[in-house]
């Protein structure tokens, strides 16, 4: 007797056959489990691990770094407020509005990150895990799926995504570095093949694999920084340094591109991304890396190089995710973040920069 299908579990009874790929059914993991009943008759025994959910006691250098971040956001907020009140600045009001919305998004992201870090490593990993889940949901929502894909998607959302972050939390580098690109990547096409649906097989499985790689595997390297070295203060500093340089690089690229950009890199993909914005962001972030090197385990030249490389990787992430949106014919991946679409619209640069930053830092310190 075969196993019950996902449609049996969630109460899906019938669809209009034959199923057409041109009119795809959008898979939403939150809707798929809405009717599931979870009962806990017995409380499972907890395994004893070395990971403890205690708050982190940050040293003065780390507190100073947090203070620099808050001060920078405060200055940016004041600058945007003053620009918005002045009508004769000569700056396009749409640019000012976009800048203010970006600052608000930075406040939200930095506040959540600071709160999670203060609560401890587990809270930080859980935060990024939830962000990955939501970003993957947005990615799959704009990607056509068929009913035969739902079992593999169920495992992608509720097995591989949480398992990746559990391995990150346990600092199992040998496993979390290969679990998705090896085991999950082999499982997805095999599971879809077992469903017996071959129509556009390669295209469908590649889309699921791309979402899992970008939204889960790549982003999971950011919270992995909290376990990178034996010094917890250095780990927190690395995480803040990574987020600051990546997000600021994205902002500086936008500013340089709108104010001085003339040579567009790929107009059909992103008309606002220019060569001037790219090189301006790299140069400014290199200087920022040197300025913040005192708050990191890097030397000044190492901090400048890491900031420049993460800026370049983040820029590549923005371009790649813009190309996917153009292919799918959507403006944004979602509507969760005011003025900026969904979560994936705000973390595209982080997704691409995280594994690059992590492995370069690991090479330096381990």
N, C-alpha and C positions, 0 to 999 in steps of 0.2 A: 504493500500500500504506500503510495507516494506521500510526500510531505505536503501539508496544506499550503496553498499559494498565499502570497501577500494580500491579494484581494479578498481571500477568505478571512484573513486575520483582521483586516480593517473594515470589513463590511461592504466592500465594493462588490456589487452583485452583477452588474451588466454594463456593457459598453456597446456602442453601435458598430457591429462588424460590417465589413472588414475595417480594421484600424488603419487609418491613413497617416503616413508620416508628414504629409503636407498640412494636416490639421492636428498637430501633436498635442498629446496630453501632458500638461506640465506637472512634473513630480514635485510635490511640496512635502518635505519630511514631517513638518508640524501637523499637516492635515492627515498624513498617512497613519499617525499614531493617535489621532484624536479619540478614536473609539476603543482603543486598547485599554483593558483593565489590568492594572498591576496590583497584586495582592501580596502582602508581606506577612505571612502567617508566623514565620520564625525569623528572628533577627540573625543575620549571618555573623559568624565570628570574624573579628577583625584580625588581619595579619599584623604582626609586629614588624615594623620597618624602621629604618633609620631616619625617615623623613618625618619631621614634627611640624605641626602647624603653628609655630610660634612667630610672634612678630619680630621683625628685624630691628636691631639696635644700630642705627647708622652713625658713623663717625662724623666729626665736624666737616671733613672734606665733602662727604656725600651730601650733608645738609647744605653746604655752601653751593653745591651744584644744583640742588633743587631750588635754592633761592635764586640762582642765576636764571633758571628756567622761568620761574614765576615773575621775576622782574622783567625779563624779556617779553613775556606775554602781556604784562601790564603796560609796558611801553608801546607794544604793538596795538593794544586796545585803545590807548589814549591817542596814538597817532591816527588810527582809523576813525576815531570819533571826531577828532579835529578836522580831518579831511572831509568827513561827511557834512560837517556844519558849514564849511567854506564853499561857497558856490563859484568863486572866481579863481580857483587854484589851477585851472587848465587841465585837470585830470579828469578822464572820462568817469562819470558817476557810476557806470556799470562796473568799472575796475575797482572803485572804492567799495562798492557794495559787495563784490566778490571777495575782496580782501578782508572785510569785516566778518563775512560768513566763515572764511577760512580760520580767522583768529578764534571765533567761537568754537569751531570744531577742534582746534588745538587745545583750548581750555578744557573741553570735555575729555579728550584723549589723555592729556597729561594728568588731569585730576584722577581719572580712573586708574592710570598707571601708578601714580604716587600712592593712592589708597591701597592698591593691591600689594605694592612693594612693602609698605609699612605693615601690612597684615602678615606677610611672610611669603616664602617661595611658592607654597601651595596655592595661595590666593592669586599670585601672579600667573601661574600656569593655568589655573581655571579660567581666569579672565581671557587669556589668549585662546584657550580652547573654545570658549563661547563665541569669541570673535570669528574664529575659523569656521565654526559650525554655521554661523549666520552668513558669512561671506560665501561659503560653499552653497548654501541654500539659494542665495541670490544668483550665483553662477549657473546652477542647474535650472533655476526658474526660467532663465532666458534661453536655455538649451532644449531643443526638442527631444523628447524621450518617448519610448513606446512602452506598452504594458509589460513586455518581456524584459525591460530593463529594471523593473522596480525591485526585484529581489537583490540584484547587485547594488542598486542605490541604497537599499535598506542597510546592507552590510557596510557600504561606504560611510554612511552617516552615523550609524549606531554601533559599529564594531571598529573599523579602522581609524576613524577620527578620534574617538576617546582613547583608543589603545595607543595611538601615537603620542598623546599628551601624558598618558600614564607612564610610558617609557621615558619621556623627557623628564617627568618628575622624579623617576627613580634613577635618573642619570645613567641609563643604559645606552650609552653612545653606540655600541656595536649593533644594537637592535634598532633604535629609532632612526639611525642614519640609513638603514636599508629596508626597513619594514614596508614602507609605501612604494618606493621605486622598484622593489623586487617582488615581495609577496602580494601586495595589493594590486600592482600592475598586472601580475599574472592571474590573479583571482578574477578581476573584472571581466576581461574578455572570455575567460573560461565559463564563468557563471552565465553570461549572456548567451554563449554558445549552447549551454545545457538547456536554455529555454527554448531552443529550436527556431529562433527568429534570425534569419540571415540578412534581412533587408537593410542596406546601408550599415552593415555590421561594423566595418572599420571606422566609419565616421562617428557612429554613436559611442563606441567604446573609447575612442580617442578623446572625445569631449569629456567623458566622465574622468578619464585619467588626467587630463589637463586641469580640470577643476580640483581634483584631489591633490595634485602636485603643487599647484599655485596656492590654493587657499589653506591647505592643511600642512603639507610637508614643509614647504618653504617658510611659512609663517611660524611654525613650531620652533624654528631655530632662534627666534627672538627670546622666548622665555627660557630656552636652553642655556642662555648666557648666565642665568642665576646660579648654575651649577658648574660653570666653566672652570673656575680655579678654586683653590682651597680657602681663599680669602673672600668671605661674603661681601665685604665692602667693595672690593674690586669688581665683583660680579654685578652689583647694583649700579656702580658707576659705568660699567660697560653698557648695561642695558639703557640707562638714561642717555649716555653719549650716542648710542646708536639711534635711538628714537629722535633725539634732538637734531642730529646732523642730517638724517634722512628727511625729516619733515621740513626743516629749514631749507635744505637744498631744493625740495619741491617748490617751496614758496619763492625762493630767490630766482629759480628758473622761470617761474610764472611772471614775476615782476620784471626781470630783465627782458623777457620775451615781449611783454606788452608795452614796455617803455622804449626799448632800443632794438627789439628784434626786427630784422629785415629779411633774413634768409630762412625760410621755413624748411624744416627737414623733410616732412612728408605731409603735404597739405591735405591729401585725401584722408589721412589717418587722424591728424591733430593739427589744425591750422594755427594753434597758439604756441606750438613747440618749435623753437628756432635754435639755430646754432649759437646765436648770441646768448640766449637763455641758458643753454647747456654749459657753455664755457664760463659764463658769468657765475652760474651756480657752483661749478667745480672750484673756481678761484675763491669765491667768498667762503665756501665751506672749508677749504683748506686753511684759510686764515682763522676760521672759527675753531677748527681742530687744534691749531697751535694755541689759540687763546684758552681752550678748555683742557689742554694737556695736563695741567696741574691737578685736575680732578679725575684723572684716569691713570691706569697703570702704563700708558703709552709715553714714550718720549715725544717731544714736539714734532719731529719729522715723521714719526710713526702715526701720531694723531692726525697730521695733515694728510698723509697718504690714505689712512683708513677713511677719513671724511670724504676725500675726493673719490675714492673707489665706490663707497656706498652711494654717493650722489649720482655717479654714472650708472650704477646698477638700478637705483630707484628710477632714474630717467628712462631706462630701458623697460622697466616694469610699467610705467605710465603709458609709454608708447604701445607696448604689447596689449595691455588691457583696453586701450582706446581702439586698437585694430579689431579686437574681438567684438566690442560694442558696435563698430561700424558694420562688421559682418552680420551681426544679429539684427541690425536696424533699430537699435535702442539708444537713447541719449544717456541714460544712467542705468546702473544695475539695480537700483532700488530707490526708496524714498525715505529711508530711516533718518538720515542726517539732513537737517534743514539746509537747503541751498546747494547741497553737494550730492544729492542722490543717496545711494546706499552705502553700506559699510565698505564694500569692495572698492567703491570709487575713492575712498579716503585712504585705504591701506595698500593700494596697488604697488606703490613704491616700496613699502615695508616688506611686502611679500618677496620681491625680487632681491632686495638688499640684505635681508636677514641671513640666508645661508652663506652668502659671500662674506659678510662681516664675521659670522660665527666661525667659519673654517679658517679665515685669515687670522683671527684672534687666537684660535686654538693652536694654530701652527706657531704662533709667537710664544705662547705661554706653556705649552705642553710638549 
